[in-house]
Every structure is written in C-alpha cells, then in structure tokens.
Amino acid sequence: MKTKKLHDWNLSYSQARDCQKALASKVRFTPLKKPPELIAGIDCAFSKDGKKIIAAVVVLKLPDFALIETASAVRKVTFPYIPGLLSFREAPVCIAAVEKLKSKPDVFIIDGQGIAHPRRLGIATHLGLFFDKPTIGCAKSRLIGVYEEPGLQKSAHALLKDKRNTRSTQFETIGAVLRTRTNVKPVFVSVGNKCLLKDAIKITLACAVKYRLPEPARLAHQFVSKLKLNI
C-alpha cells in the first residue's frame, strides 16, 4: 500500500510540536461513505534492549474477521520518549509495515490516540494523514480530557471533552469513553482521520466481539508480542 510523505522524521522537539500543530489543521472529519470491508489493526512493541521498535499490522475481512494478511517492520529507535510526541517515535515503523501490505484496508484501528491529544494529533491521526485513509484511535488509557464514567453495559459511552486551548473556557468533544464489554474497563476512542466519532464508536463496537479490544487491534498486539520475543 502506498503512503504519503508529509515530512521528514529527523526533527527537534520544537520542530515536532510545530509539525503537529500544522498537520492538525489537515485532519478531515467526514462520514464514511459505506461500511468497511477490510479493517486493519496496528500495534507496536520494543525489543528487549529498547533499541529497536517493531510494528505489526493485521488485516481482517468483515463480517467474519477472516485473516487477509499480516505485515511487520523493525526500525532502530531514533526519537526519545517524550509524552505527546510518541508518534514521532512509533509512526515511521508503522508506515514501513503498512507499505508492505498488498491489500488496501478501508479503515485502520490503531492502539493509541487520535485527536484526543493536546495538539489534536495523536498517532492515529498522524498515521491517518500519511495513509490518507479513515483511521480510529483506540487507546487503553486516557491521555487528556474530562468525562463522566459511562454505564456498565456494553456499548455505553460518555463523551471525552477538553478545552479548545489553554486560554479558552469552552470545551470541545475530542473522543468517547466506550464500554466494549459489560463490567469491563472502557477504551478511549477518538477520530484519527476521514471519519466521524459516531463511525469510530460503531466500528469499534462491531469489532469488539469477545474482548475489550477490537479484534484487529487485539490480533495486532498478539502478533507484535510474538515478534518481539526474537528481536
């Protein structure tokens, strides 16, 4: 699968922040034109010595979640751990893995944040712009925002909100806190690119058939966990 090249990755801390602010204005909030057929999950892991990062992508076909293909990539870690800038550490290897795909997924579910990010550019959004595809951020924990605890039943959700900027008193919706299984901790869902929050919620729920994580992301996590044992 071909991807866009939006910028170089050899950036300083301040350049990376400026890059996020510039790219955030390019995010498209558009409804999905049709139900997705191929859905991909992406996850990353680090080698035992922490010097390499591995990315795994798993492509499934709905409605039976048949496995279509997998791909992976390994890269040296070149960007330090800086909260809020994790995509500059992980996105390059994710892109390398996706570029190996023969299929063209309709939607990507990514373990991480979409616009639920201080500068509205988490890894799911960053990758969504490179892929020029609908992407969904599905994180296991909150990065920013306030919310009320959703109901305990599957499909219950509450809106995740954050102030528009540091000088504002107005809040905007940046995602949803979604219960994918009854009486199980929720996940934090947000738009990555080229979809709406209602699309992201619907697809995440449709893919969460037995477990807390949607199946594409869960299988990508399993895949990358196996890969890192030998790296």
Protein Blocks (a to p, Z undefined) as FASTA:
>chain_A
ZZddfbdfbdcfklmmmmmmmmmmmpccdddfbdcfbdcdddddddfkopaccddddddd
dfklpafbdcddddddfbdcdehilmmmmmmmmmmmmmmpmbdcfbdcdeddfklcfklp
afklmmmmmnopacddddfbdfbdcdddddfbehiacdddddfblkbcbdcdfbdcddfb
ghiacdddddfbhpafklmmmmmmmmmmmbmbdfklmmmmmmmmmmmmmZZ
